Amino acid sequence: MEYILSDQEIEREVQKNEAYYSVIELNDVLYLNNKLYRKVEALRGLHNLRTLYLNNNVLDRISGLDSCVNLIALYLNCNKISKIENLGCLTKLRILNLEDNNICAIENLENLTLLEDLNLSNNCLGSKGPAQISNLCRNEKLTILNIQNNTIEEDILKDLSELKDLSILYCMNNPMMSKCKNYRKLFVHTLKRLTFLDHKPVKEDERRCVEAFFAGGAAAEQAELERIKRERQKRHEDSVECTPCDVRVCAWVYTHVGRRIQKRIPSTPLTGSHAHTPTRSHLHPWACARALPCQTSQTPSDFRKYIMGK
């Protein structure tokens, strides 16, 4: 039996599912996944459709979607599609998922000028020639691109740099990665808007180190890393102040002094002029906090000197 998605089939699906409106034209989302469809006939009456799920079928080509002119999201992942085609009428499309298919090249997407999210992972890109990343140059709004787990061998960095809004990129598990020395550094340095690369965020500190590396090599990168560490430490110290509040004092003691206090505090209570000094038996947070005569003007360094006896 050949499973074909037609208008009659859609009507049957709508009638038996209470989640849909009985009038097909009123539905803006259709879930037609996991139905073993092998072919999509020309569909009519879907002008208001915004999201269409056709994933996890056995479609071998894209067809029958010309009337879905208002479609925003199309999910065709986990099929047997070998070519990107027949999408030119979907000019409002923003999300296109073609993961887990048999696609060998990126093509026929030039009309999708509003496309923001393209998933082509787990395909055959590069297996029969160049992956044709350059064909995405018309998709100027593309911000998310997933091409991981393919067979891309050519240098694609120049083509990717043309995508000015690209901020999230997945391209791991491609042969070109092993050929590209300092792969991550190079991509972060070239793609200035990148905020996520291969399941790892691109933070400002990393970008600073990368820029230092390309400006002065590994030594400059290490120097920048040390500078970042010092800045972090200073910010942390500046954010902590000893106040009359016992809670904040205790937090500072346990965080910044820690076990060193226990090493310097005698195991038995002191008498005389040292009676105010905390002992091991007084290491309860509140007792430790009250042991120090705090003033609002004291700084963490003052506190450390008092506790450490410096």
VENVEN-V160517 format. One record per backbone hydrogen bond with DSSP energy under -1.0 kcal/mol. NH is the residue of the N-H (numbers start at 0). CO is the residue of the C=O. E is the energy in kcal/mol with one decimal. If there is no record, write none. Layout:
nh->{NH/NH}
co->{CO/CO}
e->{E/E}
This chain:
nh->{4/9/10/11/12/13/14/15/19/25/26/29/31/33/37/40/42/48/49/50/51/52/53/55/57/67/68/70/71/72/73/74/75/77/79/81/89/90/92/93/94/95/96/97/99/101/105/111/112/114/115/116/117/118/119/121/123/125/126/134/135/136/138/139/141/142/143/144/145/146/148/150/159/160/162/163/165/166/167/168/169/175/176/185/186/187/188/189/190/191/193/194/195/196/197/201/206/207/208/209/210/211/212/213/214/215/216/220/221/222/223/224/225/226/227/228/229/230/231/232/233/234/235/236/237/238/239/248/249/250/251/252/253/254/255/256/257/259/260/262/263/264/273/274/276/279/281/282/287/288/289/290/291/293/297/302/303/304/305/306/307/309}
co->{38/5/6/7/8/9/10/11/16/22/23/50/52/54/2/4/63/45/27/27/72/29/74/76/36/64/66/67/49/49/94/51/96/98/58/59/86/88/89/71/71/116/73/118/120/80/130/108/110/111/93/93/143/95/145/147/102/103/123/131/132/133/135/137/138/115/115/167/117/169/171/124/155/156/159/161/162/142/142/195/144/151/173/181/182/183/184/185/186/189/190/166/166/199/168/194/202/203/204/205/206/207/208/209/210/211/212/216/217/218/219/220/221/222/223/224/225/226/227/228/229/230/231/232/233/234/236/244/245/246/247/248/249/250/251/252/252/256/257/258/259/260/270/271/273/265/278/279/283/284/285/286/288/291/294/298/299/300/301/302/303/304}
e->{-3.2/-2.3/-2.3/-2.0/-2.2/-2.4/-2.3/-1.7/-1.6/-1.8/-1.6/-1.8/-2.3/-1.6/-3.2/-3.0/-1.8/-1.2/-2.6/-2.4/-2.2/-2.6/-2.8/-2.1/-2.2/-1.6/-1.7/-1.6/-3.1/-2.4/-2.5/-2.5/-2.8/-2.8/-2.8/-1.0/-1.7/-1.6/-1.6/-3.2/-2.4/-2.7/-2.5/-2.8/-2.1/-3.0/-2.4/-1.5/-1.8/-1.5/-2.4/-2.5/-2.5/-2.3/-3.3/-2.0/-2.2/-1.7/-2.4/-1.5/-2.0/-1.6/-1.6/-1.7/-1.7/-2.3/-2.6/-2.3/-2.3/-3.3/-2.2/-2.0/-2.4/-2.0/-1.7/-1.4/-1.5/-2.2/-2.5/-2.3/-2.3/-2.3/-1.8/-2.8/-2.3/-2.6/-2.5/-2.0/-2.7/-1.2/-1.5/-3.2/-1.7/-2.7/-2.6/-2.5/-2.2/-2.2/-2.0/-2.5/-2.6/-2.1/-2.2/-2.2/-1.2/-2.6/-2.6/-1.9/-2.4/-2.2/-2.2/-2.2/-2.3/-2.1/-2.3/-2.0/-2.2/-2.2/-2.4/-2.4/-2.5/-2.5/-2.5/-2.5/-2.7/-1.3/-1.1/-1.8/-2.7/-2.2/-2.1/-2.5/-2.7/-1.8/-2.8/-1.7/-2.3/-1.6/-1.4/-1.7/-1.3/-1.8/-1.4/-1.6/-1.7/-1.5/-1.6/-1.2/-3.1/-2.2/-2.5/-1.3/-1.1/-1.9/-1.8/-2.2/-2.5/-2.3/-2.1/-2.4/-3.0/-1.9}
